[in-house]
Amino acid sequence: MQLKYLFQLTRTLDSENFYELLNRAKAKSKGEYLLHSGDDKYVDDALASKGITIAYHDYSKKKIKLTVDPNWILDDDEPDHDTIAKSVRKLETYIGDYFKSKYELNDFKLSKMRLIMDIDAHKRRNVAAYLKVLKKIGKVKGFSPSCDSRLDKDMYFCLEGNSNGIEFMIYDLEKLAKDQLLEADAKPKKLKSIAEKMEGILRTEVWLKVPKITRGFTIGTVASEQITGLLENSKKIFLEIFMRIIPFGDFYKKSKAVEIIAREVTDRRLRRKMLRLLALVPERKSLLLAQKALGCRRIDDVMEMFFSIEVSPVTISKRHDFDKLVNLYKYL
């Protein structure tokens, strides 16, 4: 499982120090890198080749936000401790040089982190099929469905944490890329190239959107320590959140799932609960609401049995072409 990463670092400044830095960036850029993106926000791409974008937010609270793509800095797709430590030192150097040592990496607070993984479902129709069945999951404990204005509603499954500062999203990467290029009036040749590279890709993103949640996954107290800890534990973090949302098991049409449960589950009481849950998920349009409607005090036993026979309690609709979709965990 190969992950990509994105971090946001933030520092609030008083007006004097903020305008000193902004004016210095304007003078150095001479219009080449520094772009005014509206809403009193300036974006400096001077370090874009290092995977760092600096945004100056000229609001009532003056803030500088650094968006860091460490994939440009990391030397390995599967980084170990030494590789991560080396990359963090590079990041410290780049930030220190940009701010002429007035501010260093640890003068910023780690405010957000995004973990990204691409699942290769091979074909465009497979991506659409997975998204149709995943949307039937609906509400999950601690999360509620949310929207993404960039995509058609059938092209993504997105959940926002009710109070935990986490966002989970899985979507059709090809469709998003093509839509963005069409808005930019890209040439047909470029659109075709994008389609060939991204067809069949389910992009999955986990956002840790508030400092409290990023700190909850690391014992580090400053940005350099937190980034190191989060990168070292990134797979564990991703899987922990993925498992909260996506039930383990192959997806079947209801009739096939019933057949497997009847054959594999010998405990009559447990089997009855499992079959009832299968019926409740589409009825309640949510796995969580179906679990509540089941009224089973030992719902974990029910879910563990679904896990053990590798069948998802969320089933494929009768009108869909697919009879089976392979367990997403087999791609991880």
Solvent accessible surface area in square Angstrom, and as a share of the most:
residue,aa,sasa,rsa
1,M,55,0.25
2,Q,106,0.47
3,L,11,0.06
4,K,97,0.41
5,Y,12,0.04
6,L,33,0.16
7,F,3,0.01
8,Q,38,0.17
9,L,0,0.00
10,T,19,0.11
11,R,76,0.28
12,T,74,0.43
13,L,15,0.07
14,D,84,0.44
15,S,56,0.36
16,E,142,0.64
17,N,39,0.20
18,F,0,0.00
19,Y,79,0.30
20,E,77,0.34
21,L,3,0.02
22,L,3,0.02
23,N,85,0.44
24,R,68,0.25
25,A,8,0.06
26,K,82,0.35
27,A,69,0.54
28,K,138,0.58
29,S,7,0.05
30,K,180,0.76
31,G,61,0.59
32,E,122,0.55
33,Y,90,0.34
34,L,21,0.10
35,L,99,0.49
36,H,112,0.50
37,S,71,0.46
38,G,28,0.27
39,D,124,0.64
40,D,78,0.40
41,K,63,0.27
42,Y,43,0.16
43,V,26,0.15
44,D,4,0.02
45,D,46,0.24
46,A,35,0.27
47,L,29,0.15
48,A,48,0.37
49,S,84,0.54
50,K,78,0.33
51,G,8,0.08
52,I,0,0.00
53,T,41,0.24
54,I,1,0.00
55,A,10,0.08
56,Y,1,0.01
57,H,17,0.08
58,D,29,0.15
59,Y,93,0.36
60,S,117,0.76
61,K,137,0.58
62,K,27,0.11
63,K,59,0.25
64,I,1,0.00
65,K,52,0.22
66,L,1,0.00
67,T,49,0.29
68,V,0,0.00
69,D,32,0.17
70,P,6,0.04
71,N,54,0.27
72,W,169,0.59
73,I,10,0.05
74,L,19,0.10
75,D,92,0.48
76,D,74,0.38
77,D,96,0.50
78,E,81,0.36
79,P,25,0.16
80,D,85,0.44
81,H,109,0.49
82,D,106,0.55
83,T,25,0.14
84,I,1,0.01
85,A,25,0.19
86,K,97,0.41
87,S,5,0.03
88,V,11,0.06
89,R,142,0.52
90,K,61,0.26
91,L,5,0.03
92,E,58,0.26
93,T,76,0.44
94,Y,50,0.19
95,I,1,0.00
96,G,6,0.06
97,D,100,0.52
98,Y,28,0.10
99,F,1,0.01
100,K,131,0.56
101,S,78,0.50
102,K,79,0.34
103,Y,15,0.06
104,E,73,0.33
105,L,1,0.01
106,N,66,0.34
107,D,54,0.28
108,F,5,0.02
109,K,150,0.64
110,L,4,0.02
111,S,15,0.10
112,K,62,0.26
113,M,0,0.00
114,R,49,0.18
115,L,0,0.00
116,I,14,0.07
117,M,8,0.04
118,D,53,0.27
119,I,3,0.01
120,D,67,0.35
121,A,0,0.00
122,H,122,0.54
123,K,114,0.48
124,R,116,0.42
125,R,131,0.48
126,N,27,0.14
127,V,1,0.00
128,A,30,0.23
129,A,13,0.10
130,Y,5,0.02
131,L,0,0.00
132,K,91,0.39
133,V,1,0.00
134,L,0,0.00
135,K,73,0.31
136,K,46,0.19
137,I,0,0.00
138,G,7,0.07
139,K,63,0.27
140,V,12,0.07
141,K,163,0.69
142,G,31,0.30
143,F,1,0.00
144,S,32,0.21
145,P,78,0.49
146,S,33,0.21
147,C,118,0.71
148,D,22,0.11
149,S,122,0.79
150,R,104,0.38
151,L,14,0.07
152,D,81,0.42
153,K,151,0.64
154,D,73,0.38
155,M,35,0.16
156,Y,15,0.06
157,F,8,0.03
158,C,4,0.02
159,L,0,0.00
160,E,61,0.27
161,G,12,0.11
162,N,93,0.48
163,S,112,0.73
164,N,42,0.22
165,G,18,0.17
166,I,1,0.00
167,E,28,0.13
168,F,0,0.00
169,M,7,0.03
170,I,0,0.00
171,Y,4,0.01
172,D,8,0.04
173,L,15,0.07
174,E,4,0.02
175,K,61,0.26
176,L,9,0.05
177,A,13,0.10
178,K,59,0.25
179,D,33,0.17
180,Q,90,0.40
181,L,30,0.15
182,L,108,0.54
183,E,153,0.69
184,A,77,0.59
185,D,127,0.66
186,A,23,0.18
187,K,154,0.65
188,P,109,0.69
189,K,172,0.73
190,K,111,0.47
191,L,27,0.13
192,K,133,0.56
193,S,42,0.27
194,I,31,0.16
195,A,15,0.12
196,E,118,0.53
197,K,153,0.65
198,M,48,0.21
199,E,67,0.30
200,G,1,0.01
201,I,25,0.13
202,L,0,0.00
203,R,44,0.16
204,T,0,0.00
205,E,6,0.02
206,V,0,0.00
207,W,55,0.19
208,L,0,0.00
209,K,60,0.25
210,V,61,0.35
211,P,49,0.31
212,K,155,0.66
213,I,30,0.15
214,T,0,0.00
215,R,123,0.45
216,G,65,0.62
217,F,38,0.16
218,T,20,0.12
219,I,176,0.89
220,G,13,0.12
221,T,113,0.66
222,V,56,0.32
223,A,3,0.02
224,S,15,0.10
225,E,86,0.39
226,Q,11,0.05
227,I,3,0.01
228,T,25,0.15
229,G,13,0.12
230,L,0,0.00
231,L,7,0.03
232,E,77,0.35
233,N,62,0.32
234,S,4,0.03
235,K,81,0.34
236,K,142,0.60
237,I,4,0.02
238,F,0,0.00
239,L,56,0.28
240,E,70,0.31
241,I,0,0.00
242,F,0,0.00
243,M,115,0.51
244,R,99,0.36
245,I,3,0.02
246,I,2,0.01
247,P,13,0.08
248,F,53,0.22
249,G,0,0.00
250,D,8,0.04
251,F,1,0.00
252,Y,24,0.09
253,K,39,0.17
254,K,85,0.36
255,S,86,0.55
256,K,79,0.34
257,A,0,0.00
258,V,49,0.28
259,E,86,0.39
260,I,14,0.07
261,I,0,0.00
262,A,59,0.46
263,R,142,0.52
264,E,84,0.38
265,V,3,0.01
266,T,124,0.72
267,D,66,0.34
268,R,185,0.68
269,R,102,0.37
270,L,15,0.08
271,R,59,0.22
272,R,145,0.53
273,K,47,0.20
274,M,0,0.00
275,L,55,0.28
276,R,115,0.42
277,L,0,0.00
278,L,0,0.00
279,A,29,0.23
280,L,2,0.01
281,V,0,0.00
282,P,58,0.37
283,E,100,0.45
284,R,107,0.39
285,K,159,0.67
286,S,2,0.01
287,L,14,0.07
288,L,25,0.12
289,L,66,0.33
290,A,0,0.00
291,Q,37,0.17
292,K,135,0.57
293,A,40,0.31
294,L,19,0.10
295,G,60,0.58
296,C,19,0.11
297,R,240,0.88
298,R,154,0.56
299,I,41,0.21
300,D,96,0.50
301,D,39,0.20
302,V,0,0.00
303,M,43,0.19
304,E,111,0.50
305,M,53,0.24
306,F,2,0.01
307,F,105,0.44
308,S,72,0.46
309,I,31,0.16
310,E,72,0.32
311,V,1,0.01
312,S,0,0.00
313,P,1,0.01
314,V,0,0.00
315,T,6,0.03
316,I,6,0.03
317,S,18,0.12
318,K,183,0.78
319,R,205,0.75
320,H,36,0.16
321,D,121,0.62
322,F,38,0.16
323,D,97,0.50
324,K,94,0.40
325,L,8,0.04
326,V,63,0.36
327,N,1,0.00
328,L,1,0.00
329,Y,34,0.13
330,K,120,0.51
331,Y,71,0.27
332,L,45,0.22
